[in-house]
Amino acid sequence: MTAKEKAKELFDRFYLNGIKKYSMPYENSVQCALICVDEILENNYGAKFQMIFWQEVKQEINKL
């Protein structure tokens, strides 16, 4: 999975949660996805190459 695909997947889990009337607003969905990635980065989950991947995911989320 590419960083762009992962960014979209994380965003969609908040924004398009399968129940349209309970979907989170766009801006909140972006912020929640960023919080998830920040948590991974701050706690150093994974090897260096994985951290680079998560930094790329964060950049892609910011582009949404």
PyMOL Python script that loads the backbone (N, CA, C, O; Angstrom):
from pymol import cmd

cmd.read_pdbstr("""\
ATOM      1  N   MET A   1       0.851  -1.167   0.000  1.00  0.00           N
ATOM      2  CA  MET A   1       0.000   0.000   0.000  1.00  0.00           C
ATOM      3  C   MET A   1       0.902   1.237   0.000  1.00  0.00           C
ATOM      4  O   MET A   1       1.887   1.306   0.734  1.00  0.00           O
ATOM      5  N   THR A   2       0.548   2.196  -0.825  1.00  0.00           N
ATOM      6  CA  THR A   2       1.321   3.434  -0.883  1.00  0.00           C
ATOM      7  C   THR A   2       0.904   4.370   0.247  1.00  0.00           C
ATOM      8  O   THR A   2      -0.136   4.184   0.878  1.00  0.00           O
ATOM      9  N   ALA A   3       1.742   5.380   0.486  1.00  0.00           N
ATOM     10  CA  ALA A   3       1.411   6.376   1.511  1.00  0.00           C
ATOM     11  C   ALA A   3       0.108   7.094   1.159  1.00  0.00           C
ATOM     12  O   ALA A   3      -0.695   7.397   2.042  1.00  0.00           O
ATOM     13  N   LYS A   4      -0.098   7.364  -0.119  1.00  0.00           N
ATOM     14  CA  LYS A   4      -1.317   8.051  -0.553  1.00  0.00           C
ATOM     15  C   LYS A   4      -2.549   7.183  -0.290  1.00  0.00           C
ATOM     16  O   LYS A   4      -3.576   7.682   0.168  1.00  0.00           O
ATOM     17  N   GLU A   5      -2.446   5.905  -0.576  1.00  0.00           N
ATOM     18  CA  GLU A   5      -3.557   4.990  -0.330  1.00  0.00           C
ATOM     19  C   GLU A   5      -3.855   4.871   1.167  1.00  0.00           C
ATOM     20  O   GLU A   5      -5.016   4.838   1.574  1.00  0.00           O
ATOM     21  N   LYS A   6      -2.803   4.806   1.976  1.00  0.00           N
ATOM     22  CA  LYS A   6      -2.985   4.698   3.422  1.00  0.00           C
ATOM     23  C   LYS A   6      -3.625   5.968   3.986  1.00  0.00           C
ATOM     24  O   LYS A   6      -4.492   5.900   4.857  1.00  0.00           O
ATOM     25  N   ALA A   7      -3.193   7.121   3.485  1.00  0.00           N
ATOM     26  CA  ALA A   7      -3.779   8.391   3.918  1.00  0.00           C
ATOM     27  C   ALA A   7      -5.273   8.414   3.620  1.00  0.00           C
ATOM     28  O   ALA A   7      -6.075   8.805   4.468  1.00  0.00           O
ATOM     29  N   LYS A   8      -5.643   7.997   2.416  1.00  0.00           N
ATOM     30  CA  LYS A   8      -7.050   7.972   2.025  1.00  0.00           C
ATOM     31  C   LYS A   8      -7.834   6.972   2.874  1.00  0.00           C
ATOM     32  O   LYS A   8      -8.965   7.245   3.275  1.00  0.00           O
ATOM     33  N   GLU A   9      -7.239   5.830   3.141  1.00  0.00           N
ATOM     34  CA  GLU A   9      -7.899   4.820   3.963  1.00  0.00           C
ATOM     35  C   GLU A   9      -8.171   5.343   5.375  1.00  0.00           C
ATOM     36  O   GLU A   9      -9.275   5.174   5.893  1.00  0.00           O
ATOM     37  N   LEU A  10      -7.186   5.968   5.994  1.00  0.00           N
ATOM     38  CA  LEU A  10      -7.376   6.522   7.336  1.00  0.00           C
ATOM     39  C   LEU A  10      -8.452   7.599   7.344  1.00  0.00           C
ATOM     40  O   LEU A  10      -9.331   7.611   8.205  1.00  0.00           O
ATOM     41  N   PHE A  11      -8.370   8.502   6.374  1.00  0.00           N
ATOM     42  CA  PHE A  11      -9.373   9.558   6.266  1.00  0.00           C
ATOM     43  C   PHE A  11     -10.773   8.965   6.116  1.00  0.00           C
ATOM     44  O   PHE A  11     -11.712   9.369   6.802  1.00  0.00           O
ATOM     45  N   ASP A  12     -10.892   8.008   5.213  1.00  0.00           N
ATOM     46  CA  ASP A  12     -12.199   7.393   4.942  1.00  0.00           C
ATOM     47  C   ASP A  12     -12.777   6.681   6.168  1.00  0.00           C
ATOM     48  O   ASP A  12     -13.998   6.627   6.322  1.00  0.00           O
ATOM     49  N   ARG A  13     -11.942   6.145   7.025  1.00  0.00           N
ATOM     50  CA  ARG A  13     -12.438   5.454   8.220  1.00  0.00           C
ATOM     51  C   ARG A  13     -13.178   6.409   9.145  1.00  0.00           C
ATOM     52  O   ARG A  13     -14.065   5.995   9.891  1.00  0.00           O
ATOM     53  N   PHE A  14     -12.819   7.667   9.096  1.00  0.00           N
ATOM     54  CA  PHE A  14     -13.524   8.671   9.897  1.00  0.00           C
ATOM     55  C   PHE A  14     -14.652   9.329   9.096  1.00  0.00           C
ATOM     56  O   PHE A  14     -15.763   9.487   9.601  1.00  0.00           O
ATOM     57  N   TYR A  15     -14.369   9.703   7.871  1.00  0.00           N
ATOM     58  CA  TYR A  15     -15.319  10.467   7.065  1.00  0.00           C
ATOM     59  C   TYR A  15     -16.430   9.599   6.489  1.00  0.00           C
ATOM     60  O   TYR A  15     -17.600   9.981   6.529  1.00  0.00           O
ATOM     61  N   LEU A  16     -16.081   8.457   5.963  1.00  0.00           N
ATOM     62  CA  LEU A  16     -17.055   7.557   5.336  1.00  0.00           C
ATOM     63  C   LEU A  16     -17.136   6.274   6.140  1.00  0.00           C
ATOM     64  O   LEU A  16     -16.692   5.218   5.689  1.00  0.00           O
ATOM     65  N   ASN A  17     -17.691   6.367   7.308  1.00  0.00           N
ATOM     66  CA  ASN A  17     -17.697   5.219   8.206  1.00  0.00           C
ATOM     67  C   ASN A  17     -18.792   4.210   7.892  1.00  0.00           C
ATOM     68  O   ASN A  17     -19.067   3.324   8.702  1.00  0.00           O
ATOM     69  N   GLY A  18     -19.418   4.331   6.735  1.00  0.00           N
ATOM     70  CA  GLY A  18     -20.439   3.378   6.332  1.00  0.00           C
ATOM     71  C   GLY A  18     -21.850   3.787   6.715  1.00  0.00           C
ATOM     72  O   GLY A  18     -22.818   3.212   6.218  1.00  0.00           O
ATOM     73  N   ILE A  19     -21.975   4.762   7.582  1.00  0.00           N
ATOM     74  CA  ILE A  19     -23.301   5.234   7.994  1.00  0.00           C
ATOM     75  C   ILE A  19     -23.327   6.729   7.720  1.00  0.00           C
ATOM     76  O   ILE A  19     -22.928   7.526   8.569  1.00  0.00           O
ATOM     77  N   LYS A  20     -23.791   7.107   6.548  1.00  0.00           N
ATOM     78  CA  LYS A  20     -23.657   8.480   6.087  1.00  0.00           C
ATOM     79  C   LYS A  20     -24.174   9.518   7.087  1.00  0.00           C
ATOM     80  O   LYS A  20     -23.536  10.554   7.278  1.00  0.00           O
ATOM     81  N   LYS A  21     -25.297   9.262   7.714  1.00  0.00           N
ATOM     82  CA  LYS A  21     -25.846  10.286   8.602  1.00  0.00           C
ATOM     83  C   LYS A  21     -25.011  10.470   9.871  1.00  0.00           C
ATOM     84  O   LYS A  21     -25.189  11.450  10.595  1.00  0.00           O
ATOM     85  N   TYR A  22     -24.103   9.534  10.142  1.00  0.00           N
ATOM     86  CA  TYR A  22     -23.226   9.656  11.307  1.00  0.00           C
ATOM     87  C   TYR A  22     -21.786   9.987  10.929  1.00  0.00           C
ATOM     88  O   TYR A  22     -20.897   9.944  11.779  1.00  0.00           O
ATOM     89  N   SER A  23     -21.552  10.315   9.663  1.00  0.00           N
ATOM     90  CA  SER A  23     -20.206  10.634   9.215  1.00  0.00           C
ATOM     91  C   SER A  23     -19.699  11.899   9.885  1.00  0.00           C
ATOM     92  O   SER A  23     -20.466  12.816  10.182  1.00  0.00           O
ATOM     93  N   MET A  24     -18.412  11.932  10.114  1.00  0.00           N
ATOM     94  CA  MET A  24     -17.743  13.060  10.746  1.00  0.00           C
ATOM     95  C   MET A  24     -17.513  14.156   9.697  1.00  0.00           C
ATOM     96  O   MET A  24     -17.297  13.835   8.528  1.00  0.00           O
ATOM     97  N   PRO A  25     -17.552  15.419  10.074  1.00  0.00           N
ATOM     98  CA  PRO A  25     -17.251  16.484   9.122  1.00  0.00           C
ATOM     99  C   PRO A  25     -15.852  16.319   8.518  1.00  0.00           C
ATOM    100  O   PRO A  25     -14.955  15.750   9.141  1.00  0.00           O
ATOM    101  N   TYR A  26     -15.688  16.820   7.308  1.00  0.00           N
ATOM    102  CA  TYR A  26     -14.434  16.682   6.562  1.00  0.00           C
ATOM    103  C   TYR A  26     -13.223  17.125   7.371  1.00  0.00           C
ATOM    104  O   TYR A  26     -12.256  16.373   7.492  1.00  0.00           O
ATOM    105  N   GLU A  27     -13.263  18.328   7.923  1.00  0.00           N
ATOM    106  CA  GLU A  27     -12.118  18.874   8.656  1.00  0.00           C
ATOM    107  C   GLU A  27     -11.780  18.019   9.874  1.00  0.00           C
ATOM    108  O   GLU A  27     -10.606  17.789  10.165  1.00  0.00           O
ATOM    109  N   ASN A  28     -12.785  17.554  10.573  1.00  0.00           N
ATOM    110  CA  ASN A  28     -12.569  16.700  11.737  1.00  0.00           C
ATOM    111  C   ASN A  28     -11.957  15.358  11.329  1.00  0.00           C
ATOM    112  O   ASN A  28     -11.117  14.807  12.040  1.00  0.00           O
ATOM    113  N   SER A  29     -12.384  14.847  10.187  1.00  0.00           N
ATOM    114  CA  SER A  29     -11.849  13.578   9.691  1.00  0.00           C
ATOM    115  C   SER A  29     -10.366  13.698   9.385  1.00  0.00           C
ATOM    116  O   SER A  29      -9.588  12.797   9.699  1.00  0.00           O
ATOM    117  N   VAL A  30      -9.975  14.807   8.774  1.00  0.00           N
ATOM    118  CA  VAL A  30      -8.561  15.048   8.480  1.00  0.00           C
ATOM    119  C   VAL A  30      -7.776  15.125   9.782  1.00  0.00           C
ATOM    120  O   VAL A  30      -6.720  14.505   9.908  1.00  0.00           O
ATOM    121  N   GLN A  31      -8.281  15.879  10.749  1.00  0.00           N
ATOM    122  CA  GLN A  31      -7.586  16.045  12.018  1.00  0.00           C
ATOM    123  C   GLN A  31      -7.446  14.715  12.770  1.00  0.00           C
ATOM    124  O   GLN A  31      -6.401  14.451  13.365  1.00  0.00           O
ATOM    125  N   CYS A  32      -8.467  13.898  12.748  1.00  0.00           N
ATOM    126  CA  CYS A  32      -8.398  12.603  13.426  1.00  0.00           C
ATOM    127  C   CYS A  32      -7.380  11.679  12.755  1.00  0.00           C
ATOM    128  O   CYS A  32      -6.635  10.976  13.438  1.00  0.00           O
ATOM    129  N   ALA A  33      -7.345  11.677  11.438  1.00  0.00           N
ATOM    130  CA  ALA A  33      -6.352  10.873  10.723  1.00  0.00           C
ATOM    131  C   ALA A  33      -4.941  11.347  11.054  1.00  0.00           C
ATOM    132  O   ALA A  33      -4.034  10.533  11.230  1.00  0.00           O
ATOM    133  N   LEU A  34      -4.757  12.664  11.137  1.00  0.00           N
ATOM    134  CA  LEU A  34      -3.444  13.218  11.494  1.00  0.00           C
ATOM    135  C   LEU A  34      -3.053  12.838  12.924  1.00  0.00           C
ATOM    136  O   LEU A  34      -1.888  12.548  13.193  1.00  0.00           O
ATOM    137  N   ILE A  35      -4.008  12.839  13.825  1.00  0.00           N
ATOM    138  CA  ILE A  35      -3.740  12.445  15.207  1.00  0.00           C
ATOM    139  C   ILE A  35      -3.258  10.996  15.256  1.00  0.00           C
ATOM    140  O   ILE A  35      -2.329  10.675  15.997  1.00  0.00           O
ATOM    141  N   CYS A  36      -3.879  10.130  14.477  1.00  0.00           N
ATOM    142  CA  CYS A  36      -3.457   8.726  14.438  1.00  0.00           C
ATOM    143  C   CYS A  36      -2.012   8.604  13.976  1.00  0.00           C
ATOM    144  O   CYS A  36      -1.223   7.878  14.580  1.00  0.00           O
ATOM    145  N   VAL A  37      -1.668   9.304  12.920  1.00  0.00           N
ATOM    146  CA  VAL A  37      -0.306   9.241  12.389  1.00  0.00           C
ATOM    147  C   VAL A  37       0.676   9.861  13.377  1.00  0.00           C
ATOM    148  O   VAL A  37       1.761   9.321  13.590  1.00  0.00           O
ATOM    149  N   ASP A  38       0.312  10.979  13.977  1.00  0.00           N
ATOM    150  CA  ASP A  38       1.192  11.606  14.965  1.00  0.00           C
ATOM    151  C   ASP A  38       1.467  10.660  16.137  1.00  0.00           C
ATOM    152  O   ASP A  38       2.585  10.608  16.651  1.00  0.00           O
ATOM    153  N   GLU A  39       0.465   9.933  16.544  1.00  0.00           N
ATOM    154  CA  GLU A  39       0.638   8.984  17.648  1.00  0.00           C
ATOM    155  C   GLU A  39       1.668   7.918  17.274  1.00  0.00           C
ATOM    156  O   GLU A  39       2.517   7.556  18.089  1.00  0.00           O
ATOM    157  N   ILE A  40       1.590   7.429  16.068  1.00  0.00           N
ATOM    158  CA  ILE A  40       2.558   6.434  15.589  1.00  0.00           C
ATOM    159  C   ILE A  40       3.962   7.044  15.553  1.00  0.00           C
ATOM    160  O   ILE A  40       4.921   6.429  16.019  1.00  0.00           O
ATOM    161  N   LEU A  41       4.077   8.237  15.006  1.00  0.00           N
ATOM    162  CA  LEU A  41       5.382   8.883  14.892  1.00  0.00           C
ATOM    163  C   LEU A  41       5.977   9.232  16.259  1.00  0.00           C
ATOM    164  O   LEU A  41       7.173   9.036  16.477  1.00  0.00           O
ATOM    165  N   GLU A  42       5.178   9.733  17.158  1.00  0.00           N
ATOM    166  CA  GLU A  42       5.668  10.141  18.477  1.00  0.00           C
ATOM    167  C   GLU A  42       6.103   8.958  19.335  1.00  0.00           C
ATOM    168  O   GLU A  42       6.989   9.095  20.178  1.00  0.00           O
ATOM    169  N   ASN A  43       5.501   7.829  19.129  1.00  0.00           N
ATOM    170  CA  ASN A  43       5.827   6.662  19.943  1.00  0.00           C
ATOM    171  C   ASN A  43       6.788   5.707  19.244  1.00  0.00           C
ATOM    172  O   ASN A  43       7.067   4.620  19.749  1.00  0.00           O
ATOM    173  N   ASN A  44       7.290   6.113  18.090  1.00  0.00           N
ATOM    174  CA  ASN A  44       8.304   5.336  17.358  1.00  0.00           C
ATOM    175  C   ASN A  44       7.925   3.877  17.164  1.00  0.00           C
ATOM    176  O   ASN A  44       8.720   2.975  17.429  1.00  0.00           O
ATOM    177  N   TYR A  45       6.704   3.656  16.698  1.00  0.00           N
ATOM    178  CA  TYR A  45       6.280   2.298  16.407  1.00  0.00           C
ATOM    179  C   TYR A  45       6.874   1.871  15.073  1.00  0.00           C
ATOM    180  O   TYR A  45       6.402   2.297  14.019  1.00  0.00           O
ATOM    181  N   GLY A  46       7.880   1.053  15.110  1.00  0.00           N
ATOM    182  CA  GLY A  46       8.425   0.518  13.872  1.00  0.00           C
ATOM    183  C   GLY A  46       9.839   0.962  13.584  1.00  0.00           C
ATOM    184  O   GLY A  46      10.414   1.788  14.293  1.00  0.00           O
ATOM    185  N   ALA A  47      10.383   0.393  12.530  1.00  0.00           N
ATOM    186  CA  ALA A  47      11.744   0.680  12.092  1.00  0.00           C
ATOM    187  C   ALA A  47      11.791   2.017  11.358  1.00  0.00           C
ATOM    188  O   ALA A  47      10.757   2.614  11.060  1.00  0.00           O
ATOM    189  N   LYS A  48      12.999   2.473  11.075  1.00  0.00           N
ATOM    190  CA  LYS A  48      13.185   3.780  10.439  1.00  0.00           C
ATOM    191  C   LYS A  48      12.444   3.879   9.107  1.00  0.00           C
ATOM    192  O   LYS A  48      11.810   4.898   8.833  1.00  0.00           O
ATOM    193  N   PHE A  49      12.512   2.838   8.277  1.00  0.00           N
ATOM    194  CA  PHE A  49      11.815   2.891   6.985  1.00  0.00           C
ATOM    195  C   PHE A  49      10.310   3.008   7.169  1.00  0.00           C
ATOM    196  O   PHE A  49       9.626   3.607   6.339  1.00  0.00           O
ATOM    197  N   GLN A  50       9.788   2.436   8.260  1.00  0.00           N
ATOM    198  CA  GLN A  50       8.358   2.568   8.536  1.00  0.00           C
ATOM    199  C   GLN A  50       8.025   3.988   8.968  1.00  0.00           C
ATOM    200  O   GLN A  50       6.963   4.509   8.629  1.00  0.00           O
ATOM    201  N   MET A  51       8.917   4.610   9.706  1.00  0.00           N
ATOM    202  CA  MET A  51       8.684   5.982  10.146  1.00  0.00           C
ATOM    203  C   MET A  51       8.657   6.925   8.948  1.00  0.00           C
ATOM    204  O   MET A  51       7.874   7.875   8.920  1.00  0.00           O
ATOM    205  N   ILE A  52       9.505   6.666   7.967  1.00  0.00           N
ATOM    206  CA  ILE A  52       9.500   7.471   6.740  1.00  0.00           C
ATOM    207  C   ILE A  52       8.165   7.310   6.031  1.00  0.00           C
ATOM    208  O   ILE A  52       7.594   8.283   5.539  1.00  0.00           O
ATOM    209  N   PHE A  53       7.667   6.075   5.981  1.00  0.00           N
ATOM    210  CA  PHE A  53       6.364   5.818   5.372  1.00  0.00           C
ATOM    211  C   PHE A  53       5.277   6.630   6.064  1.00  0.00           C
ATOM    212  O   PHE A  53       4.455   7.253   5.392  1.00  0.00           O
ATOM    213  N   TRP A  54       5.257   6.634   7.406  1.00  0.00           N
ATOM    214  CA  TRP A  54       4.215   7.354   8.143  1.00  0.00           C
ATOM    215  C   TRP A  54       4.350   8.862   7.971  1.00  0.00           C
ATOM    216  O   TRP A  54       3.343   9.570   7.984  1.00  0.00           O
ATOM    217  N   GLN A  55       5.554   9.361   7.813  1.00  0.00           N
ATOM    218  CA  GLN A  55       5.735  10.783   7.517  1.00  0.00           C
ATOM    219  C   GLN A  55       5.150  11.121   6.150  1.00  0.00           C
ATOM    220  O   GLN A  55       4.560  12.185   5.960  1.00  0.00           O
ATOM    221  N   GLU A  56       5.320  10.203   5.203  1.00  0.00           N
ATOM    222  CA  GLU A  56       4.724  10.397   3.875  1.00  0.00           C
ATOM    223  C   GLU A  56       3.208  10.334   3.945  1.00  0.00           C
ATOM    224  O   GLU A  56       2.523  11.086   3.250  1.00  0.00           O
ATOM    225  N   VAL A  57       2.674   9.444   4.777  1.00  0.00           N
ATOM    226  CA  VAL A  57       1.218   9.349   4.959  1.00  0.00           C
ATOM    227  C   VAL A  57       0.695  10.681   5.505  1.00  0.00           C
ATOM    228  O   VAL A  57      -0.331  11.184   5.047  1.00  0.00           O
ATOM    229  N   LYS A  58       1.394  11.239   6.470  1.00  0.00           N
ATOM    230  CA  LYS A  58       0.979  12.519   7.051  1.00  0.00           C
ATOM    231  C   LYS A  58       0.957  13.616   5.985  1.00  0.00           C
ATOM    232  O   LYS A  58       0.035  14.432   5.953  1.00  0.00           O
ATOM    233  N   GLN A  59       1.956  13.639   5.125  1.00  0.00           N
ATOM    234  CA  GLN A  59       1.996  14.628   4.037  1.00  0.00           C
ATOM    235  C   GLN A  59       0.801  14.445   3.111  1.00  0.00           C
ATOM    236  O   GLN A  59       0.197  15.421   2.666  1.00  0.00           O
ATOM    237  N   GLU A  60       0.465  13.203   2.823  1.00  0.00           N
ATOM    238  CA  GLU A  60      -0.670  12.930   1.931  1.00  0.00           C
ATOM    239  C   GLU A  60      -1.993  13.320   2.587  1.00  0.00           C
ATOM    240  O   GLU A  60      -2.883  13.828   1.906  1.00  0.00           O
ATOM    241  N   ILE A  61      -2.141  13.100   3.871  1.00  0.00           N
ATOM    242  CA  ILE A  61      -3.362  13.507   4.567  1.00  0.00           C
ATOM    243  C   ILE A  61      -3.505  15.030   4.489  1.00  0.00           C
ATOM    244  O   ILE A  61      -4.603  15.541   4.268  1.00  0.00           O
ATOM    245  N   ASN A  62      -2.407  15.747   4.668  1.00  0.00           N
ATOM    246  CA  ASN A  62      -2.454  17.195   4.594  1.00  0.00           C
ATOM    247  C   ASN A  62      -2.837  17.694   3.207  1.00  0.00           C
ATOM    248  O   ASN A  62      -3.289  18.831   3.071  1.00  0.00           O
ATOM    249  N   LYS A  63      -2.669  16.886   2.190  1.00  0.00           N
ATOM    250  CA  LYS A  63      -3.044  17.255   0.824  1.00  0.00           C
ATOM    251  C   LYS A  63      -4.524  17.053   0.552  1.00  0.00           C
ATOM    252  O   LYS A  63      -5.062  17.608  -0.406  1.00  0.00           O
ATOM    253  N   LEU A  64      -5.189  16.259   1.394  1.00  0.00           N
ATOM    254  CA  LEU A  64      -6.616  15.956   1.163  1.00  0.00           C
ATOM    255  C   LEU A  64      -7.475  17.196   1.294  1.00  0.00           C
ATOM    256  O   LEU A  64      -8.693  17.123   1.132  1.00  0.00           O
TER     257      LEU A  64
END
""", "prot")
cmd.dss("prot")
cmd.show_as("cartoon", "prot")
cmd.util.cbc("prot")
cmd.orient("prot")
